[in-house]
Structures are given as structure tokens and as C-alpha cells.
């Protein structure tokens, strides 16, 4: 997909030419990478920003949809993106994707930010249960985990 994107081809050409971005017209696609240019590299015809793939404009919507398929919210989606992908304005596009998602608006009340509590006191079977309610395929479920089983 990157090889088919004319804008991405222009980015690769400028990168290989080693021309300074200041010599380019304001409308050139490389100008959007002004603050990132020194950290960009090329590997097997893919531009990378700090080991993250620079996603061509033509593939960004598809990448956003793939990252959003689990409907885990803005924070999780941003963490996933930060591990693998980069493009200017990415964080804002992730936020817009989640905010415009009907399924996420329905799930949002159940995605509360709870603080993790450390295990304390003596541990024995059934002393510390982890519970979660969830819905799948028209059914409601209660998942229960005995954390004693996973402690050392």
C-alpha cells in the first residue's frame, strides 16, 4: 500500500535526496514531518520514525479501524499506535475515531478508570477474587478469578 501512495513516494524521494526540508515548498508532504525529520529512517521501502512505521495517508483509516476493532478506548488505542505506527496528528485522529464510535459510546460507562490495588494480608483460596461483568453474543457473563491461584 505504501508503494502505491504518491505522497509516500514523495516522502521517500526527499528522504533519499537528503534535501533540507526548509528548501521545500510549504505544500510538500514532507513539511508535515518538520519536527520529526531527524528521527526518520528508511528500511525496505518503509519510512520509520523511531522504529515505528510511518503510515501512508491512504492506509491510515484502515490502520485506525484495525487498532479500534476491540473498542478498548482512547488510552489503549494510543498505546497500541505508539508501539507500532506513526503519522502527524495520529493522537487526535485516534481520539476522534473513539469519540465517533457508537459502540464505544455504549461501552464507555463500563470502562471506568479504577486503581489497581496491591494484594495485602494473608492469601488463601478464595481470599482475593477478581470479578468482571461482560456481555457477548446476547448473553451476560460474570467472570471470576481466584488470585490466590496466580500468586507465588
C-alpha positions as CSV (number, residue, x, y, z in Angstrom):
1,X,0.0,0.0,0.0
2,X,2.9,2.4,0.8
3,X,4.3,1.9,-2.7
4,X,1.0,2.9,-4.2
5,X,0.7,6.2,-2.3
6,X,2.0,9.1,-4.4
7,X,2.6,11.2,-1.2
8,X,4.6,8.4,0.4
9,X,6.7,8.1,-2.7
10,X,7.5,11.8,-2.5
11,X,8.5,11.4,1.2
12,X,10.9,8.6,0.2
13,X,12.4,10.7,-2.7
14,X,13.0,13.7,-0.4
15,X,14.5,11.4,2.3
16,X,16.9,9.8,-0.2
17,X,17.8,13.1,-1.7
18,X,18.8,14.5,1.7
19,X,17.4,17.9,0.8
20,X,16.7,20.1,3.8
21,X,13.0,20.5,4.4
22,X,13.5,24.3,4.5
23,X,14.1,24.2,0.8
24,X,10.8,22.6,0.0
25,X,7.5,24.5,-0.7
26,X,5.1,24.7,2.1
27,X,2.7,22.4,0.3
28,X,5.2,19.5,0.1
29,X,4.1,16.4,2.1
30,X,7.4,16.2,3.9
31,X,6.7,19.6,5.6
32,X,4.2,17.9,8.0
33,X,7.2,15.9,9.4
34,X,9.2,19.1,10.1
35,X,9.7,18.3,13.8
36,X,10.3,14.6,13.3
37,X,12.6,14.5,10.2
38,X,15.9,13.9,12.0
39,X,14.5,10.7,13.6
40,X,13.2,9.3,10.3
41,X,14.9,6.3,8.6
42,X,14.2,4.1,5.7
43,X,14.1,0.3,5.9
44,X,13.0,-1.9,3.0
45,X,11.0,0.9,1.3
46,X,9.2,1.8,4.6
47,X,9.8,5.1,6.4
48,X,10.3,4.7,10.1
49,X,10.0,7.2,12.9
50,X,11.9,5.9,15.9
51,X,11.3,2.3,14.9
52,X,7.6,2.9,14.2
53,X,6.2,2.6,10.7
54,X,5.2,5.9,9.1
55,X,1.7,5.0,7.8
56,X,0.8,6.4,4.3
57,X,-2.2,8.7,4.3
58,X,-4.1,6.2,2.1
59,X,-3.7,3.5,4.8
60,X,-4.4,5.5,8.0
61,X,-8.2,4.9,8.1
62,X,-7.6,1.1,7.7
63,X,-5.0,1.1,10.5
64,X,-7.3,3.1,12.7
65,X,-10.1,0.6,12.1
66,X,-7.8,-2.3,12.9
67,X,-6.5,-0.8,16.1
68,X,-10.0,0.1,17.1
69,X,-11.6,-3.3,16.4
70,X,-11.5,-4.2,20.2
71,X,-13.2,-0.9,21.3
72,X,-10.8,-0.6,24.2
73,X,-10.9,3.2,24.4
74,X,-8.6,6.1,23.6
75,X,-5.7,5.3,26.0
76,X,-5.3,1.7,24.9
77,X,-5.6,2.6,21.3
78,X,-2.9,5.3,21.7
79,X,-0.6,2.8,23.4
80,X,-1.0,0.3,20.6
81,X,-0.4,3.0,18.0
82,X,2.7,4.3,19.8
83,X,4.2,0.8,19.8
84,X,3.9,0.3,16.0
85,X,2.7,3.3,13.9
86,X,3.3,7.0,13.4
87,X,1.9,9.9,11.4
88,X,1.4,13.6,12.3
89,X,-1.9,14.1,14.0
90,X,-2.3,10.5,15.0
91,X,-3.3,11.1,18.6
92,X,-6.1,13.4,17.6
93,X,-7.4,11.0,14.9
94,X,-7.4,8.2,17.5
95,X,-9.5,10.4,19.8
96,X,-11.9,11.3,17.0
97,X,-12.2,7.6,16.0
98,X,-13.2,6.6,19.5
99,X,-15.5,9.6,20.2
100,X,-17.3,8.9,16.9
101,X,-17.8,5.2,17.6
102,X,-21.4,4.3,18.6
103,X,-20.2,1.0,20.2
104,X,-17.7,2.9,22.3
105,X,-20.2,5.4,23.5
106,X,-22.3,2.5,24.7
107,X,-19.3,0.8,26.4
108,X,-17.8,3.9,27.9
109,X,-19.7,3.8,31.2
110,X,-18.3,0.3,31.8
111,X,-14.7,1.4,31.1
112,X,-14.2,3.0,34.4
113,X,-10.7,4.0,35.5
114,X,-10.1,2.0,38.6
115,X,-6.9,2.0,40.5
116,X,-5.2,-1.4,40.9
117,X,-4.9,-2.5,44.4
118,X,-1.9,-4.4,45.6
119,X,-2.5,-7.8,47.3
120,X,-2.3,-7.4,51.1
121,X,-2.7,-9.6,54.0
122,X,-2.6,-13.4,54.1
123,X,-3.6,-15.2,50.9
124,X,-5.6,-18.4,50.9
125,X,-8.0,-19.9,48.4
126,X,-11.0,-17.5,47.7
127,X,-9.4,-14.7,49.8
128,X,-9.0,-12.4,46.8
129,X,-11.5,-12.7,44.0
130,X,-11.3,-10.7,40.8
131,X,-14.7,-10.3,39.1
132,X,-15.8,-8.8,35.8
133,X,-19.2,-8.5,34.1
134,X,-19.3,-8.6,30.4
135,X,-21.7,-9.1,27.5
136,X,-21.1,-11.3,24.5
137,X,-23.5,-12.6,21.8
138,X,-26.7,-11.5,23.6
139,X,-25.6,-13.1,26.9
140,X,-24.3,-11.5,30.1
141,X,-21.5,-13.2,31.9
142,X,-19.7,-13.0,35.2
143,X,-16.0,-14.0,35.1
144,X,-14.4,-14.8,38.5
145,X,-10.7,-15.4,39.1
146,X,-9.2,-16.6,42.4
147,X,-6.0,-14.5,42.5
148,X,-4.6,-17.0,45.1
149,X,-4.1,-19.4,42.2
150,X,-1.7,-16.9,40.5
151,X,0.3,-15.8,43.5
152,X,3.7,-17.2,44.2
